[in-house]
């Protein structure tokens, strides 16, 4: 289980990732390949929903696991910044 501060940091890191990709104007999302969009949109939306509902850290970690699994499928197509943000979620808050 994460400490209080570690959980806050983890939630903030996930929020930065979600905010980058799922912005209202969709500029970043539209810049991604169709395959990356197809793989990441639903998992990121799941993570966003957990954040918006202030869901449990367990649910958020599970949602991030789905994001990471989807990202692994398109790893070679991910922009460097996005790949690093997703990889960092493995270690944030530990």
PLY file of the C-alpha trace (Angstrom):
ply
format ascii 1.0
element vertex 94
property float x
property float y
property float z
element edge 93
property int vertex1
property int vertex2
end_header
0.00 0.00 0.00
1.23 3.51 -0.77
1.80 6.13 1.88
-0.36 9.24 1.77
2.27 11.35 0.00
3.17 8.56 -2.43
-0.49 8.14 -3.34
-0.83 11.88 -3.99
2.27 11.81 -6.22
0.96 8.78 -8.11
-2.43 10.39 -8.69
-0.72 13.58 -9.88
1.48 11.62 -12.31
-1.54 9.81 -13.74
-3.41 13.10 -14.00
-0.53 14.66 -15.98
-0.60 11.74 -18.41
-4.37 11.85 -18.84
-4.31 15.64 -19.21
-1.61 15.48 -21.88
-3.44 12.99 -24.10
-7.12 13.56 -23.40
-7.28 17.35 -23.53
-10.46 19.08 -24.62
-8.92 20.25 -27.88
-7.55 16.76 -28.77
-4.47 18.26 -30.44
-2.03 15.85 -28.79
-4.32 12.86 -29.28
-4.82 13.71 -32.95
-1.05 13.88 -33.42
-0.70 10.21 -32.45
-0.97 7.41 -34.98
-4.38 5.80 -35.40
-3.07 2.61 -33.83
-1.81 4.43 -30.72
-5.11 6.30 -30.46
-7.03 3.03 -30.74
-4.95 1.32 -28.06
-4.69 4.13 -25.51
-7.94 6.11 -25.62
-10.11 3.65 -23.71
-7.53 2.72 -21.04
-6.69 6.38 -20.45
-10.39 7.18 -20.22
-10.70 4.45 -17.58
-7.86 5.99 -15.58
-9.43 9.44 -15.98
-12.74 8.12 -14.65
-11.05 6.69 -11.55
-9.38 10.06 -10.94
-12.59 12.02 -11.49
-14.51 9.75 -9.11
-11.68 9.90 -6.56
-11.60 6.11 -6.76
-9.41 3.92 -4.64
-5.69 3.74 -5.26
-6.16 0.04 -6.01
-8.56 0.86 -8.83
-6.20 3.51 -10.16
-3.22 1.15 -10.15
-5.33 -1.42 -12.02
-6.39 1.18 -14.60
-2.78 2.25 -15.06
-1.84 -1.40 -15.55
-4.28 -1.51 -18.47
-2.73 1.69 -19.86
0.76 0.20 -19.59
-0.33 -3.04 -21.25
-1.93 -1.11 -24.12
1.15 1.08 -24.46
3.35 -2.01 -24.70
1.42 -3.03 -27.83
2.38 0.21 -29.60
5.63 1.01 -27.81
7.59 1.69 -31.00
4.98 4.22 -32.15
4.80 6.23 -28.92
6.38 9.66 -28.78
9.34 9.69 -26.41
7.65 11.98 -23.86
4.53 9.80 -23.70
6.53 6.59 -23.41
8.57 8.05 -20.55
5.47 9.24 -18.68
3.88 5.80 -18.93
7.08 4.02 -17.88
7.51 6.39 -14.92
4.16 5.27 -13.51
5.77 1.96 -12.58
8.02 3.73 -10.13
6.09 6.81 -9.03
5.10 6.57 -5.40
7.23 3.55 -4.53
0 1
1 2
2 3
3 4
4 5
5 6
6 7
7 8
8 9
9 10
10 11
11 12
12 13
13 14
14 15
15 16
16 17
17 18
18 19
19 20
20 21
21 22
22 23
23 24
24 25
25 26
26 27
27 28
28 29
29 30
30 31
31 32
32 33
33 34
34 35
35 36
36 37
37 38
38 39
39 40
40 41
41 42
42 43
43 44
44 45
45 46
46 47
47 48
48 49
49 50
50 51
51 52
52 53
53 54
54 55
55 56
56 57
57 58
58 59
59 60
60 61
61 62
62 63
63 64
64 65
65 66
66 67
67 68
68 69
69 70
70 71
71 72
72 73
73 74
74 75
75 76
76 77
77 78
78 79
79 80
80 81
81 82
82 83
83 84
84 85
85 86
86 87
87 88
88 89
89 90
90 91
91 92
92 93
